[in-house]
Amino acid sequence: MVILITIVHVVVCLFLAVVVLLQSGKAADLAGAFGGMGSQTVFGPRGSATVLSKATTIAAALFMVTSLTLSILSTRAGKASPAIFQKVVPVTQQKGAAPGGSVPMTVTPVIGGKEGAPQTIHVPVNQAPPENPNQKK
């Protein structure tokens, strides 16, 4: 369904561009460049609607309808990407992590300039850093 409406939308877009480019301007002569109109009416000369102007109106209406339809179908399909602030990053538990929300870390202590045996300690995750009273906010 979406593919069919997309094809119709592209065809209507191309048709609308061609029809608009085929039309001649209302005041395309030299007097129109300086504000002069062909008659004394306020909005310029008003002729009968031509086939091209009717085709433009119909193509513009079809363009709006297909645009709205594609917009509604794309949001209902659930394929729209969420806002950047609404994305949730899943938290994965590392192997060997303690159940209390900590991550194992291997450290090698240095005592008196000599390296000791490597030790594994559990470091808490998502702990807020201590506030520094000297730091300005």
C-alpha positions as CSV (number, residue, x, y, z in Angstrom):
1,M,0.0,0.0,0.0
2,V,2.8,2.4,0.9
3,I,4.7,1.6,-2.3
4,L,1.6,2.3,-4.4
5,I,1.0,5.7,-2.7
6,T,4.6,6.6,-3.0
7,I,4.6,5.9,-6.7
8,V,1.4,8.0,-7.1
9,H,3.0,10.7,-5.1
10,V,6.1,10.9,-7.3
11,V,4.0,10.9,-10.4
12,V,1.9,13.7,-9.0
13,C,5.0,15.7,-8.1
14,L,6.5,15.4,-11.6
15,F,3.1,16.3,-13.2
16,L,2.7,19.3,-10.9
17,A,6.2,20.6,-11.7
18,V,5.6,20.3,-15.4
19,V,2.1,21.9,-15.3
20,V,3.4,24.9,-13.3
21,L,6.4,25.4,-15.6
22,L,4.1,25.3,-18.7
23,Q,1.9,28.2,-17.4
24,S,2.6,31.7,-18.4
25,G,2.9,34.5,-15.8
26,K,0.0,36.9,-15.2
27,A,2.1,40.1,-15.8
28,A,5.1,38.8,-17.7
29,D,5.6,41.8,-19.9
30,L,7.9,44.8,-19.1
31,A,5.2,46.8,-17.4
32,G,4.7,44.0,-14.9
33,A,8.3,44.4,-13.7
34,F,7.5,48.0,-12.6
35,G,4.1,47.2,-11.0
36,G,2.0,48.2,-13.9
37,M,-1.0,46.0,-14.6
38,G,-2.9,45.4,-17.8
39,S,-6.1,46.8,-16.4
40,Q,-7.2,49.0,-13.6
41,T,-8.4,46.3,-11.2
42,V,-6.8,45.9,-7.8
43,F,-5.6,42.4,-8.2
44,G,-4.8,42.5,-11.9
45,P,-6.7,41.1,-14.8
46,R,-8.7,38.0,-14.0
47,G,-9.3,35.7,-16.9
48,S,-11.3,32.5,-17.1
49,A,-9.6,29.4,-15.6
50,T,-7.6,27.5,-18.2
51,V,-7.0,23.8,-18.4
52,L,-3.5,24.3,-17.0
53,S,-4.8,26.2,-14.0
54,K,-7.4,23.5,-13.3
55,A,-4.8,20.8,-13.7
56,T,-2.5,22.7,-11.2
57,T,-5.3,22.9,-8.7
58,I,-6.1,19.2,-9.0
59,A,-2.4,18.1,-8.9
60,A,-1.8,20.3,-5.8
61,A,-4.8,18.7,-4.0
62,L,-3.5,15.2,-4.9
63,F,0.0,16.2,-3.7
64,M,-1.4,17.3,-0.3
65,V,-3.5,14.2,0.1
66,T,-0.7,11.8,-0.8
67,S,1.7,13.6,1.4
68,L,-0.7,13.4,4.4
69,T,-1.4,9.7,3.7
70,L,2.2,8.8,3.5
71,S,2.9,10.7,6.7
72,I,0.1,8.9,8.6
73,L,1.0,5.5,7.2
74,S,4.7,5.9,8.2
75,T,3.9,6.8,11.8
76,R,1.3,4.1,12.2
77,A,3.7,1.5,10.9
78,G,6.0,2.2,13.9
79,K,9.0,2.6,11.7
80,A,9.6,6.2,12.7
81,S,12.7,6.7,14.7
82,P,12.1,8.0,18.2
83,A,13.4,11.3,19.4
84,I,17.0,11.5,20.3
85,F,16.2,12.1,24.0
86,Q,13.7,9.2,24.2
87,K,16.2,6.5,23.2
88,V,16.9,4.0,25.9
89,V,20.3,2.3,25.9
90,P,20.1,-1.2,27.3
91,V,22.4,-2.0,30.2
92,T,24.3,-5.2,29.8
93,Q,25.6,-7.2,32.8
94,Q,29.2,-8.1,32.4
95,K,30.4,-11.7,33.1
96,G,31.6,-12.1,36.6
97,A,29.9,-8.9,37.9
98,A,28.6,-9.0,41.4
99,P,24.8,-8.8,41.7
100,G,24.9,-5.6,43.7
101,G,25.6,-3.4,40.7
102,S,29.4,-3.6,40.6
103,V,32.0,-4.5,37.9
104,P,35.2,-6.5,38.6
105,M,38.4,-4.7,38.0
106,T,41.9,-6.1,38.2
107,V,44.5,-3.9,39.8
108,T,48.2,-4.3,40.6
109,P,49.2,-2.6,43.8
110,V,52.6,-0.9,44.1
111,I,54.1,-0.9,47.6
112,G,57.4,0.7,48.3
113,G,58.3,0.7,44.6
114,K,57.6,-3.0,44.3
115,E,54.6,-4.5,42.4
116,G,52.4,-6.8,44.4
117,A,50.2,-9.6,43.2
118,P,47.3,-8.6,40.9
119,Q,44.0,-8.3,42.8
120,T,40.4,-8.3,41.6
121,I,38.2,-5.7,43.2
122,H,34.5,-4.9,42.6
123,V,33.8,-1.3,41.7
124,P,30.3,0.1,42.0
125,V,28.6,1.2,38.8
126,N,26.6,4.5,38.4
127,Q,27.9,6.0,41.6
128,A,27.9,9.8,41.5
129,P,31.3,11.3,42.0
130,P,31.8,13.1,45.3
131,E,31.1,16.8,45.2
132,N,34.0,19.1,45.4
133,P,33.2,22.1,47.5
134,N,35.8,24.2,45.7
135,Q,34.2,23.6,42.3
136,K,31.9,26.3,41.0
137,K,28.6,25.3,39.4
